[in-house]
């Protein structure tokens, strides 16, 4: 009887250990050419939305990063591109609960585009076949605050000038038009995301063609630094380009 009880305890203990281990092994599966090809742009966007929901709810997947490093050593097949700010509070892979090899991540203060970033995105979408681009702004953005205050500091002066159009375009927000007015700052950040989405389509014939063919979605989003929640804007599609 004692042996049976001991054996039962061992099985229960192994079950407790095996649960997370099994989940980790399953969750660690990386993107392949086949899984990427089978995913539509809508599927790719939904995967990011689902990932952020898991992140907000504290239900993130278990990743074995060592296994993923080994599995992706021979090639990469990311399903999404995320253009985000350099803010340390907004790491895309964590915010969207994704693993190694899942997303291309471009980061620059103020999440705007220039020629180099557009070229990187063209590689990611036309060559590497990613299905969705998310321009990810965030609340309480330091770069946006600097642009609102017309801050000047070395090379940062030029960087912030890329956000200035969003500052001037943001209207109808009560209060001061500077960093002391957080409502104004967050509205400028939202406008900046929208402008960046439009710039991607207008300045890249490569990505505009992919959108027109239904092979790519471009969507803006805002990350709330207080909650971790990402609110998505309307995606750019062929129909919206024709409006």
ROBAVEX-586185 format. One record per atom (N, C-alpha, C, O): x, y, z. Coordinates in steps of 0.02 Angstrom, whole numbers, padded with zeros to 5 digits, always signed. Atoms other than C-alpha are relative to their C-alpha. Example, Ala and Ser with C-alpha at 12.3 -4.5 7.8 and 13.67 -1.06 7.14 Angstrom:
% residues 2
+00045-00059+00000/+00615-00225+00390/+00045+00060+00000/+00097+00059+00033/-00042-00059-00003/+00684-00053+00357/-00039+00055+00037/-00014+00110+00045/
END
This chain:
% residues 243
+00042-00060+00000/+00000+00000+00000/+00044+00063+00000/+00030+00111-00036/-00045-00058-00002/+00143+00120+00043/+00032+00011-00068/+00042+00068-00090/-00030-00007+00066/+00223+00082-00125/-00049+00031-00049/-00029+00072-00091/+00051-00027+00045/+00060+00121-00215/-00009+00075+00012/-00015+00114-00035/+00007-00071-00016/+00043+00286-00122/+00059+00040-00026/+00052+00095-00052/-00060-00034+00023/+00221+00331-00162/+00000+00007-00076/+00018+00059-00103/+00003-00002+00073/+00196+00287-00345/-00051+00051-00024/-00040+00087-00072/+00052-00050+00017/+00037+00391-00351/+00027+00070+00009/+00015+00114-00033/-00029-00066-00013/+00131+00539-00276/+00049+00019-00055/+00051+00076-00079/-00049-00013+00054/+00269+00521-00405/-00035+00020-00064/-00014+00067-00097/+00036-00016+00061/+00143+00521-00548/-00032+00070+00004/-00031+00107-00045/+00030-00067-00007/+00054+00675-00478/+00054+00053-00007/+00044+00103-00041/-00054-00048+00004/+00219+00765-00457/+00025+00008-00072/+00037+00063-00095/-00022-00003+00070/+00272+00720-00633/-00050+00036-00043/-00032+00072-00090/+00052-00035+00038/+00106+00782-00697/+00005+00075+00008/-00005+00112-00040/-00006-00072-00012/+00133+00951-00615/+00059+00028-00038/+00056+00084-00065/-00059-00023+00036/+00305+00963-00692/-00011-00004-00075/+00010+00041-00112/+00007+00011+00071/+00254+00894-00861/-00047+00050-00033/-00040+00065-00092/+00048-00047+00030/+00111+01017-00885/+00034+00060-00031/+00028+00070-00092/-00035-00057+00029/+00217+01175-00905/+00051-00020-00052/+00060+00016-00102/-00051+00021+00048/+00353+01078-00995/-00032-00016-00067/-00005+00004-00119/+00034+00017+00063/+00231+01010-01124/-00024+00063-00035/-00017+00071-00095/+00024-00063+00029/+00155+01183-01148/+00057+00038-00031/+00051+00067-00085/-00058-00036+00025/+00327+01257-01168/+00023-00028-00067/+00038+00009-00114/-00022+00031+00062/+00375+01131-01301/-00047+00016-00057/-00026+00028-00113/+00050-00015+00052/+00213+01163-01396/+00003+00073-00020/+00002+00090-00079/+00001-00072+00014/+00219+01352-01379/+00063+00023-00035/+00063+00075-00068/-00064-00021+00028/+00400+01358-01436/+00004-00011-00075/+00054+00008-00106/+00000+00010+00072/+00353+01308-01613/+00009+00066-00035/-00024+00115-00019/-00016-00062+00035/+00423+01439-01731/-00033+00001-00069/-00057-00050-00094/+00027-00008+00066/+00361+01507-01895/+00043-00037-00052/+00104-00034-00049/-00033+00031+00056/+00404+01405-02049/-00026+00031-00064/-00074+00069-00063/+00024-00025+00064/+00384+01444-02233/-00072-00021-00012/-00112+00015-00041/+00068+00026+00011/+00228+01336-02232/-00051+00035+00044/-00105+00054+00020/+00048-00033-00044/+00144+01414-02080/-00008+00074-00018/-00063+00101-00013/+00004-00070+00021/+00186+01589-02141/-00043+00006-00062/-00086+00051-00066/+00038-00003+00062/+00115+01554-02314/-00074-00012+00011/-00116+00015-00025/+00070+00017-00013/-00045+01483-02241/-00037+00056+00037/-00098+00053+00044/+00030-00053-00040/-00076+01642-02139/-00020+00059-00044/+00020+00083-00084/+00023-00059+00036/-00181+01782-02213/+00020+00063+00039/+00036+00057+00098/-00013-00061-00038/-00149+01965-02168/-00047+00009+00059/-00027+00033+00112/+00048-00004-00055/-00307+01959-02063/+00018-00047+00056/+00012-00030+00115/-00022+00048-00050/-00244+01804-01974/+00060+00027+00040/+00063+00020+00101/-00059-00027-00031/-00079+01890-01939/-00018+00055+00050/+00009+00058+00106/+00022-00054-00044/-00164+02042-01865/-00035-00028+00062/-00024-00005+00117/+00036+00030-00056/-00277+01933-01757/+00048-00033+00048/+00037-00033+00109/-00049+00032-00044/-00126+01839-01692/+00032+00051+00046/+00045+00036+00105/-00028-00053-00042/-00053+02003-01629/-00051+00023+00052/-00034+00034+00110/+00053-00020-00047/-00219+02052-01551/-00008-00052+00056/-00014-00034+00115/+00006+00053-00050/-00232+01884-01464/+00059+00000+00047/+00052-00011+00107/-00060-00001-00042/-00054+01898-01402/-00002+00056+00051/+00017+00047+00108/+00004-00055-00047/-00084+02068-01325/-00053-00013+00054/-00044+00006+00112/+00051+00018-00050/-00241+02003-01240/+00029-00047+00052/+00016-00040+00111/-00033+00045-00048/-00138+01863-01163/+00046+00039+00046/+00049+00027+00106/-00047-00040-00039/-00008+01989-01107/-00037+00040+00054/-00015+00041+00112/+00038-00041-00047/-00137+02103-01025/-00030-00043+00055/-00033-00022+00113/+00032+00044-00049/-00221+01956-00938/+00049-00043+00039/+00028-00083+00081/-00050+00040-00036/-00059+01880-00876/-00001-00073-00019/+00014-00116+00023/+00006+00069+00024/-00084+01723-00981/+00048-00014-00057/+00031-00048-00105/-00048+00006+00054/+00072+01730-01088/+00023-00072-00010/+00025-00111+00037/-00023+00067+00017/+00136+01575-01176/+00069-00012+00030/+00105+00035+00048/-00066+00020-00025/+00287+01480-01115/+00047-00012-00059/+00034-00057-00100/-00047+00006+00055/+00433+01500-01234/+00067-00029+00024/+00094-00008+00075/-00067+00025-00011/+00592+01398-01236/+00045+00035-00051/+00052+00012-00107/-00038-00041+00047/+00705+01529-01313/+00061-00036-00028/+00080-00025-00085/-00057+00039+00026/+00853+01411-01327/-00021-00044-00058/+00014-00049-00109/+00026+00041+00055/+00748+01294-01433/-00015+00042-00061/-00003+00022-00118/+00018-00044+00056/+00687+01440-01538/+00062+00026-00036/+00061+00033-00098/-00063-00020+00032/+00864+01500-01569/+00024-00054-00048/+00044-00040-00104/-00022+00056+00042/+00909+01329-01635/-00046-00010-00060/-00022-00023-00115/+00049+00013+00054/+00749+01312-01737/+00002+00053-00054/-00016+00039-00111/+00000-00054+00049/+00772+01481-01823/+00069+00013-00030/+00077+00058-00070/-00069-00012+00024/+00958+01466-01857/+00006-00006-00076/+00047+00027-00107/-00004+00011+00072/+00926+01407-02035/-00041+00047-00042/-00037+00045-00103/+00042-00046+00038/+00803+01543-02084/-00054+00031+00043/-00068+00006+00098/+00053-00034-00038/+00666+01661-02028/-00061+00013-00045/-00054+00027-00105/+00063-00010+00036/+00483+01678-02079/-00049+00039+00043/-00104+00015+00058/+00045-00040-00043/+00407+01818-01972/-00066+00016-00036/-00067+00026-00096/+00065-00015+00030/+00223+01851-01999/-00019+00073+00005/-00068+00094-00026/+00018-00070-00011/+00223+02034-01944/+00061+00044+00005/+00116+00022+00020/-00050-00052-00011/+00322+02195-01941/-00030+00049+00050/-00087+00071+00041/+00023-00050-00048/+00307+02311-01792/+00050+00058+00000/+00109+00049+00015/-00040-00060-00006/+00372+02489-01803/-00019+00034+00065/-00075+00060+00071/+00016-00028-00065/+00383+02552-01625/+00050+00053+00021/+00099+00066-00014/-00045-00049-00030/+00464+02685-01518/+00055-00037+00039/+00048-00096+00054/-00053+00033-00038/+00627+02651-01426/-00016-00004+00074/+00023-00033+00112/+00019-00001-00071/+00536+02674-01260/+00008-00069+00031/-00018-00118+00004/-00015+00064-00032/+00595+02538-01141/-00062-00035+00028/-00060-00094+00044/+00061+00029-00028/+00417+02512-01078/-00043-00035-00053/-00095-00064-00036/+00042+00025+00054/+00353+02455-01248/+00039-00050-00044/+00049-00036-00103/-00035+00050+00040/+00447+02298-01305/-00050-00041-00042/-00092-00075-00013/+00053+00031+00042/+00347+02230-01455/-00010-00075+00011/-00066-00098+00016/+00008+00072-00007/+00385+02045-01433/-00037-00018+00065/-00077-00065+00066/+00034+00013-00064/+00326+02052-01252/-00072+00025-00002/-00117-00010+00020/+00067-00029+00002/+00177+02166-01281/-00048-00041-00041/-00108-00043-00027/+00042+00041+00043/+00113+02050-01417/+00009-00075+00014/-00018-00117-00022/-00012+00070-00020/+00172+01889-01331/+00021-00043-00058/-00012-00092-00075/-00027+00038+00056/+00276+01827-01477/+00071-00023+00016/+00104+00005+00060/-00066+00028-00013/+00435+01726-01484/+00051+00019-00052/+00039+00062-00094/-00054-00011+00047/+00597+01724-01579/-00021-00022-00070/-00047-00077-00079/+00017+00017+00068/+00570+01728-01767/-00071+00017-00020/-00091+00001-00076/+00070-00015+00015/+00390+01791-01758/-00011+00068-00032/-00054+00075-00076/+00012-00067+00027/+00405+01977-01795/+00066+00035-00016/+00117+00026+00018/-00053-00048+00013/+00522+02102-01876/-00016+00061+00044/-00073+00084+00047/+00011-00056-00046/+00545+02244-01752/+00047+00057-00018/+00108+00051-00012/-00038-00061+00013/+00601+02418-01804/-00019+00051+00053/-00078+00062+00067/+00015-00046-00055/+00618+02546-01665/+00040+00065-00008/+00100+00064-00021/-00031-00066+00004/+00653+02732-01670/-00042+00048+00041/-00103+00041+00044/+00036-00047-00042/+00606+02875-01555/-00055+00035-00041/-00040+00070-00089/+00056-00031+00035/+00433+02931-01611/-00031-00042-00055/-00076-00019-00089/+00028+00048+00048/+00398+02780-01723/-00023+00031-00066/-00080+00022-00087/+00013-00027+00066/+00408+02875-01887/+00040-00040-00052/+00079-00084-00033/-00038+00035+00052/+00476+02815-02054/+00046+00048-00037/+00031+00106-00047/-00044-00034+00046/+00623+02870-02158/+00019-00050-00055/-00007-00105-00056/-00017+00043+00056/+00704+02797-02313/+00028-00068+00022/+00011-00119-00006/-00030+00062-00023/+00804+02668-02217/-00051-00047+00031/-00050-00108+00018/+00051+00042-00031/+00656+02606-02116/-00048-00026-00053/-00068-00084-00050/+00043+00023+00054/+00547+02599-02271/+00033-00056-00040/+00001-00105-00058/-00035+00053+00035/+00680+02497-02359/+00001-00065+00040/-00006-00119+00011/+00001+00060-00043/+00688+02378-02211/-00069-00033-00002/-00074-00094-00005/+00068+00027+00003/+00499+02359-02216/-00013-00033-00068/-00048-00083-00071/+00009+00031+00066/+00504+02324-02403/+00033-00069-00002/+00005-00115-00032/-00031+00067-00006/+00626+02183-02369/-00045-00047+00039/-00056-00104+00018/+00040+00043-00044/+00516+02117-02229/-00064-00024-00033/-00086-00080-00020/+00065+00018+00030/+00357+02117-02334/+00005-00030-00069/-00025-00082-00083/-00005+00025+00068/+00406+02092-02515/+00045-00062-00004/+00028-00110-00039/-00048+00055+00004/+00554+01976-02489/-00014-00054+00052/-00017-00113+00035/+00009+00049-00054/+00523+01894-02320/-00074-00018+00012/-00088-00062+00052/+00071+00020+00003/+00332+01890-02346/-00040+00011+00065/-00089-00025+00076/+00042-00016-00058/+00270+01964-02181/-00067+00028-00024/-00071+00059-00077/+00068-00012+00022/+00083+01993-02188/-00032+00063+00027/-00082+00087+00000/+00030-00059-00030/+00048+02143-02077/+00054+00045+00028/+00104+00022+00054/-00043-00049-00031/+00134+02303-02025/-00041+00037+00053/-00096+00060+00038/+00032-00039-00054/+00087+02383-01858/+00046+00057+00019/+00103+00047+00039/-00035-00058-00025/+00142+02559-01821/-00024+00011+00072/-00082+00027+00083/+00019+00002-00071/+00144+02558-01631/+00024+00062+00037/+00083+00068+00054/-00015-00057-00043/+00137+02724-01539/-00018-00018+00071/-00041-00073+00085/+00017+00015-00069/+00112+02739-01353/-00015+00064+00038/+00005+00119+00018/+00016-00058-00042/+00046+02854-01218/+00062+00025+00036/+00111-00011+00045/-00055-00032-00038/+00160+02974-01124/+00067-00007-00035/+00118-00020-00004/-00061+00010+00040/+00287+02965-01265/+00049+00059+00009/+00031+00116-00002/-00051-00052-00012/+00447+03060-01223/+00019+00036-00064/+00030+00097-00062/-00017-00032+00063/+00488+03092-01406/-00054+00049-00021/-00039+00103-00046/+00055-00044+00017/+00316+03165-01435/+00000+00061+00046/-00013+00117+00023/-00004-00057-00047/+00334+03272-01279/+00054+00049-00023/+00044+00110-00022/-00054-00043+00024/+00499+03337-01347/-00021+00039-00061/-00005+00098-00068/+00024-00034+00060/+00418+03378-01514/-00051+00054+00017/-00052+00107-00013/+00050-00049-00022/+00274+03467-01427/+00033+00062+00031/+00008+00117+00025/-00037-00056-00032/+00401+03574-01332/+00052+00030-00046/+00088+00077-00027/-00049-00025+00048/+00507+03603-01488/+00071-00005+00030/+00111+00042+00023/-00065+00010-00032/+00657+03533-01394/+00056-00005-00052/+00045-00030-00107/-00058+00004+00043/+00830+03547-01470/+00059-00029+00039/+00076-00005+00093/-00058+00032-00032/+00979+03436-01428/+00037-00042-00052/+00016-00097-00069/-00041+00038+00046/+01112+03382-01551/-00040-00030-00057/-00081+00004-00088/+00035+00035+00054/+01050+03254-01676/-00074-00011+00015/-00114-00021-00031/+00070+00010-00019/+00888+03236-01578/-00044+00054-00030/-00103+00042-00042/+00039-00054+00031/+00832+03403-01651/-00029-00022-00066/-00088-00011-00081/+00024+00025+00065/+00821+03324-01823/-00050-00057+00009/-00100-00060-00027/+00046+00057-00012/+00739+03166-01754/-00070+00025+00017/-00119+00001-00011/+00065-00024-00022/+00600+03263-01670/-00036+00039-00055/-00097+00046-00053/+00032-00037+00055/+00570+03366-01828/-00046-00045-00041/-00091-00021-00075/+00043+00047+00036/+00493+03209-01902/-00069-00007+00032/-00116-00029+00000/+00064+00004-00037/+00355+03217-01770/-00037+00067-00003/-00097+00070+00011/+00029-00067+00000/+00324+03404-01792/-00065+00005-00041/-00111+00039-00019/+00063-00004+00038/+00192+03381-01930/-00061-00023+00040/-00116+00004+00032/+00056+00024-00041/+00084+03283-01807/-00018+00051+00053/-00077+00057+00072/+00014-00052-00049/+00102+03422-01679/-00043+00055-00031/-00094+00075-00001/+00037-00053+00032/+00041+03553-01801/-00069-00022-00024/-00116+00018-00028/+00064+00026+00026/-00098+03441-01867/-00050-00015+00055/-00110-00023+00041/+00044+00017-00056/-00170+03406-01694/-00036+00063+00026/-00004+00110+00049/+00040-00058-00020/-00312+03527-01654/-00054-00021+00050/-00062-00080+00065/+00060+00011-00041/-00461+03545-01539/+00014-00040+00064/-00029-00078+00087/-00015+00029-00065/-00373+03485-01381/+00005+00057+00050/+00049+00100+00044/-00001-00055-00048/-00411+03599-01233/+00066+00004+00038/+00099-00047+00049/-00060-00009-00041/-00265+03672-01135/+00061+00018-00041/+00056+00033-00101/-00063-00020+00031/-00084+03708-01174/+00022-00051-00053/+00007-00111-00047/-00026+00043+00052/-00001+03638-01329/+00073-00017+00014/+00117-00002-00026/-00068+00020-00018/+00151+03569-01240/-00002-00063+00042/-00056-00093+00052/-00005+00064-00035/+00212+03420-01139/-00035-00001+00067/-00047-00055+00095/+00036-00002-00064/+00123+03479-00982/-00072-00024-00008/-00104-00042+00042/+00069+00020+00015/-00043+03436-01065/+00001-00071-00028/+00010-00081-00088/-00006+00070+00021/-00044+03246-01070/-00053-00020-00051/-00040-00061-00095/+00051+00014+00050/-00207+03242-01167/+00023+00021-00069/+00011-00013-00119/-00027-00024+00063/-00124+03345-01303/+00056-00046-00024/+00059-00064-00083/-00055+00045+00018/+00031+03235-01300/-00026-00065-00030/-00002-00088-00082/+00027+00064+00024/-00070+03076-01320/-00037+00007-00066/-00035-00038-00108/+00034-00011+00064/-00175+03151-01460/+00051+00009-00056/+00042-00017-00111/-00053-00008+00050/-00017+03203-01552/+00030-00069-00017/+00044-00083-00075/-00027+00067+00011/+00051+03026-01529/-00046-00041-00046/-00022-00077-00090/+00049+00034+00042/-00109+02957-01606/+00003+00026-00071/+00003-00013-00119/-00005-00030+00067/-00099+03079-01751/+00064-00021-00035/+00064-00034-00095/-00064+00020+00028/+00084+03036-01777/-00003-00072-00027/+00026-00086-00080/+00008+00069+00024/+00039+02851-01793/-00038+00000-00066/-00018-00034-00113/+00040-00003+00061/-00095+02890-01922/+00040+00027-00059/+00036+00001-00114/-00042-00029+00053/+00025+02998-02021/+00053-00049-00024/+00068-00052-00083/-00051+00048+00018/+00158+02864-02016/-00029-00056-00043/+00003-00078-00091/+00033+00051+00041/+00036+02734-02083/-00009+00026-00071/+00005-00009-00119/+00010-00030+00066/-00007+02851-02226/+00067+00008-00037/+00070-00002-00097/-00065-00009+00031/+00177+02887-02258/+00027-00065-00028/+00059-00066-00081/-00023+00065+00024/+00215+02702-02275/-00031-00015-00068/+00004-00037-00114/+00035+00015+00063/+00085+02684-02412/+00019+00049-00055/+00030+00030-00112/-00014-00052+00050/+00123+02849-02499/+00072-00002-00024/+00085+00013-00083/-00071-00004+00018/+00313+02834-02497/+00030-00066-00024/+00087-00068-00045/-00025+00065+00022/+00329+02649-02541/-00047-00031-00051/-00100-00056-00033/+00040+00033+00052/+00261+02587-02707/-00002-00075+00011/-00051-00108-00006/-00004+00072-00013/+00317+02413-02655/-00055-00021+00048/-00092-00068+00034/+00050+00019-00051/+00207+02406-02500/-00070+00020-00021/-00119-00014-00004/+00066-00019+00026/+00065+02500-02582/-00027-00053-00047/-00087-00069-00045/+00021+00053+00046/+00060+02366-02716/-00021-00062+00038/-00070-00095+00019/+00019+00059-00041/+00055+02228-02584/-00067+00011+00033/-00108-00036+00037/+00065-00015-00030/-00090+02315-02498/-00055-00006-00053/-00108-00035-00040/+00049+00003+00054/-00182+02333-02664/-00016-00071-00021/-00072-00087-00042/+00009+00070+00019/-00157+02148-02698/-00030-00041+00057/-00043-00101+00048/+00029+00036-00056/-00228+02102-02528/+00050-00045+00037/+00030-00089+00074/-00052+00042-00031/-00062+02027-02471/+00029+00032+00063/+00070+00002+00097/-00028-00036-00057/-00026+02156-02336/-00051+00046+00031/-00090+00079-00004/+00038-00049-00037/-00116+02254-02202/+00049+00047+00035/+00101+00026+00059/-00039-00049-00038/-00046+02414-02128/-00048+00032+00050/-00100+00059+00030/+00046-00023-00052/-00124+02467-01963/+00038+00038+00054/+00094+00020+00072/-00028-00037-00056/-00090+02593-01828/-00027-00027+00066/-00080-00058+00068/+00022+00023-00066/-00102+02556-01642/+00032+00043+00053/+00085+00072+00043/-00026-00037-00057/-00076+02639-01474/+00005-00046+00061/-00043-00080+00078/-00014+00040-00060/+00001+02554-01322/-00008+00045+00061/+00020+00099+00064/+00011-00037-00061/-00056+02613-01151/+00053-00022+00051/+00053-00079+00073/-00054+00019-00045/+00096+02617-01036/-00024-00014+00071/+00014-00042+00111/+00027+00013-00066/-00016+02608-00883/-00033-00069+00006/-00036-00098+00060/+00037+00064-00002/-00111+02450-00932/+00031-00054-00043/+00018-00113-00032/-00028+00049+00046/-00010+02365-01069/-00046-00017-00058/-00027-00057-00101/+00049+00015+00052/-00163+02363-01182/+00016+00038-00064/+00034+00096-00062/-00009-00030+00066/-00146+02397-01368/-00068+00011-00032/-00107-00036-00039/+00061-00016+00036/-00289+02486-01455/+00018+00009-00073/+00060+00051-00091/-00015-00002+00071/-00289+02458-01642/-00045+00049-00037/-00104+00058-00019/+00038-00045+00043/-00344+02584-01773/-00022-00039-00062/-00008-00099-00068/+00022+00033+00061/-00424+02545-01941/+00059-00016-00045/+00103+00026-00055/-00054+00019+00044/-00309+02448-02056/-00008+00030-00069/-00063+00045-00090/+00001-00025+00068/-00261+02512-02228/-00008-00060-00046/+00032-00107-00044/+00014+00054+00048/-00335+02400-02363/-00009+00031-00069/-00006+00092-00077/+00010-00024+00068/-00364+02413-02549/-00061+00047-00004/-00059+00099-00037/+00061-00040+00002/-00540+02481-02521/+00011+00069+00032/-00015+00119+00007/-00011-00064-00033/-00479+02616-02401/+00046+00044-00043/+00040+00105-00040/-00043-00039+00044/-00345+02669-02527/-00041+00033-00056/-00022+00085-00082/+00041-00026+00054/-00483+02697-02655/-00050+00051+00023/-00081+00085-00018/+00047-00049-00026/-00589+02805-02540/+00021+00071-00015/-00014+00118+00004/
END
